[in-house]
Amino acid sequence: MTDEQMTLHDLKAQMAVFVRERDWEQFHSPKNLSMSIAIEAAEMMEHFQWLTVEQSRQLDDAARAEIGEELADILIYSLSMANILQLDLTATVLAKMEKNRRKYPADKVRGKAHKYTYYQTKDES
């Protein structure tokens, strides 16, 4: 299956079945899942730790596969968190993107990497 063939809803449903079949609901508290997401993110970061920016863009297939597995772990735990907290991820992501559009107007931030507060300060002065 590919991204084009499966929805977030489908992934969340498959994750819920996977967890239920293993009786892991007892371990999937928001606290534990948030910690697992952070741990997996740190494991992904290890792949880039000593690379230059350019090297991080020129990964071989083996490195990309390993990083993909860490990214999958992050998504898996995120899907479980969404299930536990009964979050509609599509609605949540779209709402957050809209919030970010307001915080980072394209005409002001294009090509810049400042935090949104930088632009608020500039607007107020």
HELIX and SHEET records of a PDB file:
HELIX    1   1 LEU A    8  GLU A   21  1                                  14    
HELIX    2   2 GLU A   25  PHE A   27  5                                   3    
HELIX    3   3 PRO A   30  GLU A   46  1                                  17    
HELIX    4   4 VAL A   53  ARG A   57  1                                   5    
HELIX    5   5 ASP A   61  LEU A   85  1                                  25    
HELIX    6   6 LEU A   89  LYS A  103  1                                  15    
HELIX    7   7 ALA A  106  VAL A  109  1                                   4    
HELIX    8   8 TYR A  116  GLU A  124  1                                   9    
END                                                                             
